[in-house]
Amino acid sequence: MHNIFSNAKMHASYIVYLITLTIFAASFVAGERFKEAPEFFNSPDCPTIQTDDGFVCSDKAVHVAMTLDTAYLRGSMAVILSVLQHSSCPQNIVFHFVTSKQTHRLQNYVVSSFPYLKFKIYPYDVAAISGLISTSIRSALDSPLNYARNYLADILPTCLSRVVYLDSDLILVDDVSKLFTTHIPGDVVLAAPEYCNANFTTYFTPTFWSNPSLSITLSLNRRHSPCYFNTGVMVIELKKWREGDYTRKIIEWMELQKRIRIYELGSLPPFLLVFAGNIAPVDHRWNQHGLGGDNFRGLCRDLHPGPVSLLHWSGKGKPWVRLDGGRPCPLDALWAPYDLLEPRFDHLIES
């Protein structure tokens, strides 16, 4: 009888093992699997914020907005980890994720790797924007979610007055609260690093520049001469955005683009048309952009001169793709420590 009972226990344990193994393997078939990140704690002088749903509107929190999708999920997880790891008050950071599909699945990924994270997910209706998107020089720029930044003031709660918007192909190596508290004058809506040495004319077509009624736009009501800025890192005053109806102003340029081709580069040009020359400057250290190379070949690039608080792999080359392909650029090694992706299941079987 003892042997029968013992064998039954062994058989049951084996069944449980097989079920566990099957679920584990299925998770790789269904998609990527990510490690749980360590928890980071506030320094003693951090203010206390609500632990219930009230944190979404807390005026003591640092609010960070990002998009979330399966294509860039690996990059997004690295962003979250880097923000928390370098923050002096990581428990006071609230993430606001905008996603267009697979909301429940994406939420599970975030909870699994960051069970302590304060966040909320907001659905984004791509149908409203899809008809306004014009093809650009790189297909990834045509994703409807790439245009979610246009609608943040409408998507996020009206109780939020300010948010830091971050792309999913970057990492921070400094405290995000320094960026969040950027001084923005009363008549200015957003802040970002400006690059006035960039050739501004290349962002628009000859059709745009040859039409005086269009090109004069960049000379009217500007605080200074328009300069290029990258929309992957911005501090946005949401209340002022709503009051100024800036979503409508951006959409008007997108509607014109559907009739007359005035630009080639995705969601950036309408932002330049509406805001260039009217933004609050941010130190270049907060967007060391272009590390992904250009939009065609994605070749390796060096850092810009000066200190670094944020590294941004804008451009075609993404660090996780180059690392997986065995042909990383030197700076991709700086992204690797924030990669939470688990090894593939078939690799574990071989070992």
N, C-alpha and C positions, 0 to 999 in steps of 0.2 A: 504493500500500500504506500509506504514511504517513497519507493522508487517511482511509482505511478504519479504521486503528488509532485515529486521533484521534477519529473520529466514534464509534467503539465506546466509547472512554473517556468521551466526553461523554454518550453514551446511558446508560452504566452509572452515571455520576455523577447523572444526572437521575433514574434509577430509585431510587437511594439517597435522593435528596432527597425524592422522592414518598413513599417508605416512611417516612422520618423525619417528614414533614409529616403523614402519615396517623396515625402513632402519637401525635404531638403533639396532633392534633385529637381523636383518640379518648379521650385522657386527660381532655379537657374534657367529652366526652359521658358518659364513665363516672363522672365526679365532679369535685370541685374539684382545682385544681393549686396547690401552694404553693411559694414561693421558698425557697431555702436560706438559713438564718439565718447570721449571722457566728459564728465560734467565739470563745468567751470563755475567758480563762485565769486560773489562780489567782494570787493575790498571793503574794509570797515566803514568807510565814509560814504558809501553809496546810499542814496535815498531808497526807501521801501516803496514798492508798488504793489498793486493788488495781485492776488494769486488766482482770483476767480475771473470771470469774463470781463471784469472791469479793466483789465490790463490793456485791452484793445484801444481804449481811449485815454489811457493814462498820460498826463502831462509831465510825468517824471521819467517816462520811458524814452528810449531811443528807438524810433520807428524806422524799419527797413522794409522796403517793398522790392519784390522780385517776381519774375514769372517762373512758372514751374511746368515742365513738360518732360516726356520720356526721352526725347532726343538730347536734351542738355542736362538731364537729371544728375549725372555724375559731376558735371561742373558746378551745379547748384549746391550739391552736398559739400563740395570743397569750399565754396563761398561761405556757407553757414559756419562751417568749422573754423575757418580763418577769422571770421568776424568775432566769434565767441572767444577764441583762444587769445586774441590780442586786445580784448576789451577789459577795461578796469571794472566795469559793472555788467558782466555778461548776463546776470539774472534780470537785468533791467532792459534787455533788448527784446523788442517785439517784432516778429517777422510777419509781413503781410504778403501772402503768396497768391498770385493771379494765375489761374489755369483754365484751359478751354475744354479739357476732357480728361477722363480717367481720374477724376478728383479723389475718389475713395482710395484708389491704389496709390496715388502719389502721397496722400496723407499718411498712409500706412508706412511708406518708405521713410518719411520724415520722423514719425513717431518711433519707428524702430531704431533709427540711428541717434535721435535726439529726444528721448522720452521725457525730458524735463523742459523742452523748448516751449516758450510762449509764442504761439502763432495762430493765425487764422487764414483759411483758404477762401478765396472769392471766385465764383464762376465768371467766366468771360464769354460773352456771346459773339462768336466769330462771324456769325451771319451778318451782323451789323457792319463789319469792316471789310469782309471779303470782297464785296463789289467795288471797294475803293482802292484796292491794292493793284499797283501797276508792276509789271515784271521789272526786275532790276538786274544788275550785273552779276549777282550771285543768288542762286535759288534759295539759300538759307535765309536771305534777307526778306523773302517774300512770305514768310510764315505769318499768319494773322496775329500770333502771340507776340511777334516782334513789334506790333503796333499797339500793344496794350498800354504802353507808357503814355500814349495820347489820352487815354481814358481814366487814368488813375484817380483823378479828382472826382469822377463820377462813380467809380467802382468802390473806392475805399470809404469808410464811414465819414460822415460830415463832421464828426467830433474831432477828426484829425486835422491839425493845421499845418504840419510839416512832416516830410518823409524823405529819407535817403533812398533813391532808386539805384539798384545795382544790377548789372548784367550777370549772366551765369558763367562767363569765361574769364573770371578774375579771382584774385585773392587779396586780402588785406594783410598787412604786416604792421599795422598801427591801430590805435583805438578809434573805432568808428564814431565815437561821441565827439571827437574833434571835428570831424566832417559834418556831423549833424548840427553842431552849434555854430556853423559858419554864419558870419554876419551878412544879412541880406537887407539892403535898404528898403524903406517902406514902399517905394514905387516899383520894386523889382520882384519878379515871380520865382526865378530859379537861379541857382548858382552852380558853376562847373568850371573846371580848368579851361582857359581859352588858349588858342594857338594862333596868334596873329601873323606868324610867318608862313602859315600854310597858304597855298594858292587857292584863294576862295573861289575863283572863277571856274575851277574844274568841277565844282559840285553842281553846276547847272549847265544846261545845253545851250548851243548857239542860238536856238529859238528863243530862249529866255532872255539872253543878253541883247539880242537884236530888237527886242520889243521894249521900247522906252516905258510903256505903261506898266510893264512887269518889273524890269530891272530897277526902276526908280524906287521900288518897294524897299530896297536895302539901303536907301538914303534917307528915308522918311522916319521921323520920330525915333531916332536911335541916340542912345547916350554917348556912343562913340562909334568909330568905324566898325562894321561887322567883322567878326573873327570866327574862325571855325571852332566848334567845341564838340566833344564826343558825348552822345546821349546815353552812353552806358554807365555813366556815373554822374548823378545830378542830385542836388538838394532842392526839393520843390516845396514852395509855399502853396499848399492845397487850397486854403481859403481864398487867397488872392487869385489863384487860377480860376476858381469857380466864379468869383466876382467879375473877372475879366472875360469870362466865357472863352477861354483859350482853346478848349477842345474844338469848338466850332470854327475858330480861325484856322486851326491846323487842317480840319476836314475840308474847308473851302479850297485850300491849296491842293489837297489830294483830288478833289473833284475836278479842278482845272487840269491837273496832270492827266486825267483820263481823257480829256478832250485835246489837250496840246501837250506834247512831251517836253517838259521843262527841266527834268532832272533824271538821273539814272540810279541813284544810290538809296533805294529802300526808304526807310522811315526817317532818315536824318534830314534831308533837305527841307521838308515842311517846318521842322523845328528851327532850322537856320533862318528861314524866311520870316518866322514869327518872332524869334527871340534873339538872333545874333546882333550883338551890339547893345543889348539891353539886359545882360545877365550880370550877376555879381561874380567877380573873379575868385577862383580857388587856386591855391598853390598847385603847381604841376605835379608835385609828389603824389597827389591824390588820384592821378590817372596816368600812370606810365603805360600808355596805350600803344597799340600797333605791334605787340609781341607775336601776334599770329601772322605777321607779314601782310602782304596786300590781299586783295579779294580774288586774285587769279591763281597764284602759285603758293602763297603762304610760306614764303621763305623765312629763314631765321633772321631775327633782328636783335640789336643790342638795346640796352636801356638808354633813355635820354639822359643827358648830364644832370646831376643833382640828386638830392635825397629821394627816397622811395617810401611811400606809405601804402601804395596800392599798385599791383601789377595786373595788367589787362591784356589778354590775348585776343584783342580785336583783330579782325582779318580772317583769312581762310584757315590758317593753321591753328588747331586746338591742341593743347598739351597732352591730353589723354589719348588723342588719336595718334600723335607722333610717338608717344611713349609705347603704346601698344604695337605700333608698326616697327619698333626697333630703330627708329631714325629720329630721336629727339633732338631738339635744339638745346644749346647749353642752358638757357634760362628755364626750360621745362623742368629741370631738376628742382627748381624752387617751388613749383606747383605740386610735385609728387608727394611730399609729406602730408598734404591735406586730402589726398585721394583716399576715400573710404571704401572703394569697391573691393569686395571679397574676391579672392582668386576663383577662377572658373572651377566648377565641380569636376570636370574631366581631368583637370590638373591634380586635384586632390586624390582622385582614384589612382592615377599613375604613381603618386608618391606613397 
